């Protein structure tokens, strides 16, 4: 998992550059805001940060 300041903004930027949102960015029950984007090469990037 990559810890980023704003998982929503990071995921949106990745999608604008050809990624596919495969795990919606949401607050998780274990205290993280997390989601996942698959890049054009097939790699899954899980993004996490502080919950909103």
C-alpha positions as CSV (number, residue, x, y, z in Angstrom):
1,X,0.0,0.0,0.0
2,X,1.1,3.5,-0.8
3,X,0.3,6.1,1.9
4,X,-0.6,9.3,0.3
5,X,-2.0,12.6,1.7
6,X,-5.2,12.4,-0.3
7,X,-6.2,9.0,-1.7
8,X,-9.2,10.4,-3.6
9,X,-7.2,13.0,-5.5
10,X,-4.4,10.5,-6.2
11,X,-6.8,7.9,-7.5
12,X,-8.5,10.5,-9.7
13,X,-5.2,11.6,-11.1
14,X,-4.2,8.0,-11.9
15,X,-7.5,7.4,-13.7
16,X,-7.0,10.6,-15.8
17,X,-3.7,9.1,-16.8
18,X,-5.1,5.8,-18.0
19,X,-5.6,3.8,-14.8
20,X,-8.8,2.0,-13.9
21,X,-10.4,2.4,-10.5
22,X,-10.9,-1.2,-9.3
23,X,-11.4,-0.7,-5.5
24,X,-13.5,2.4,-4.6
25,X,-11.8,4.8,-2.3
26,X,-13.7,4.6,1.0
27,X,-13.2,4.8,4.7
28,X,-12.4,1.3,5.9
29,X,-13.5,-0.1,9.3
30,X,-9.9,-0.5,10.3
31,X,-9.3,3.3,10.3
32,X,-7.9,4.0,6.8
33,X,-9.3,5.7,3.7
34,X,-8.2,3.2,1.0
35,X,-8.8,2.2,-2.6
36,X,-7.1,0.7,-5.6
37,X,-6.2,1.6,-9.2
38,X,-4.9,-0.7,-11.9
39,X,-2.3,1.0,-14.1
40,X,-2.2,0.5,-17.9
41,X,0.5,-2.2,-17.4
42,X,-1.8,-4.3,-15.1
43,X,-0.2,-3.4,-11.7
44,X,-2.6,-2.8,-8.8
45,X,-1.8,0.2,-6.7
46,X,-3.5,0.3,-3.3
47,X,-3.7,3.8,-2.0
48,X,-4.3,4.7,1.6
49,X,-4.4,7.7,3.9
50,X,-6.2,9.2,6.9
51,X,-10.0,8.9,6.9
52,X,-12.2,11.8,6.1
